[in-house]
Amino acid sequence: MQNSKSDSYAAAGVDVTAGYESVERIKPHIASTYRPGVLGSIGGFGGLFEPDLKNMKRPIAVSGVDGVGTKLKIAMILDKHDTIGVDCVAMCVNDVICTGAEPLFFLDYLAMGRNDPERTEKIVSGIAEGCRLAGCALIGGETAEHPGMMDDDEYDVAGFALGFVDFENIIDGKTIAAGDILIGLRSSGLHSNGYSLVRKILSKELRSLDLHVPDLGCTLGEELLRPTRIYVKTLLGLIKRFGKSVKGISHITGGGYYENIPRMLPGVVRAEIDVTKIPVPPIFDYLMRSGTIPVRDMYNTFNMGVGLVMAVGEENADNIVRHLTDLDEDPILMGRCVKGQKGVDIV
């Protein structure tokens, strides 16, 4: 028996024609990320990539998968969707580079209540921008409509990055020792962590995200949607030049300093952080005042102005700082490693 019109896929809430339009809109954004190794084009059942690993004796694949979390709520409130994809890429590739691996390609997953082709294009344009900043190719993904599970204006985005590093060059923190120097690279702001707490603290302010906040020098919405920094190219050049002097790298994400810095430390080393050396961006003071959050909780939730921390050999610390300064990185000498049980002391 032939289905009635009311039994169609469109009647169930899935607009396949919108899907076709979205694919045509995002094709040029995807193509703009291609690098050597990409095989085929969008539309296949699997993304194809041929890595050039001839210079590696023992290539090791390193993967990272993540999403953007409730920062998406800010994008939905403002109806601004062209930067959230940068966050998605950053959360994945910044993890991969912590091992010394170069991210080569990226896959995205976009779930939404209703496929709005214009909005989808904006989201994917941000993902493509993140891939260009990281030097990796966007070789595939999935856009799924979930009517009945998500409201029409709701969506979620996640991604997956894959890279390679030679086994002998893996950065795993095992050689970190007392006396090594901790160097921080500045964040662009909140990045993509702690937004559930941010939204709770600023629940009233979220109704007026377009109002200018003098303490921030911009609107609250602009500050909260500021994209996560991508550190890949800076670190690849640094590792290539200084090699084993870069002993450990920590991406400061959810859990702040107390959870993330120990992830790069061996069991007999503590990190001693001098917070007076860290220029804290205004957004963090604004949140602390608005929510009366204890200082320890701030450092246990947010990056507090430092998106990535490296442990480097003391003998090369000055040279590394000069190298980063020449790249306009404004590195922060934020502490050192000391003997003790693995952990973090903030002084």
Buried (B, 14 or more C-beta within 10 A) or exposed (E): EEEEEEEEEEEEBBBEEBBEBBBEBBBEBBBBBBBEBBEEEBEEEEBEBEBEBEEBEEBBEBEBBBBBBBBBBBBBBBEBBBBBBBBBBBBBBBBBBBBBBBBBBBBBBBBBBBBBBEBBBBBBBBBBBBBBBBBBBBBBBEBBBBBEEBEEEBBBBBBBBBBBBBEEBBBBBEBBBBEBBBBBBBBBBBBBBBBBBBBEBBEEBBEEBEEEBEEBEBBBBBBBBBBBBBBBBBBBEBBEEBEEBBBBBBBBBBBBBBBBBBBBBBEEBBBBBBBEEBEBBBBBEBBBEEBEBEEEBBBBBBBBBBBBBBBBBBEBBEBBBEBBEEEEBEBBBBBBBBEBEBEBBBE
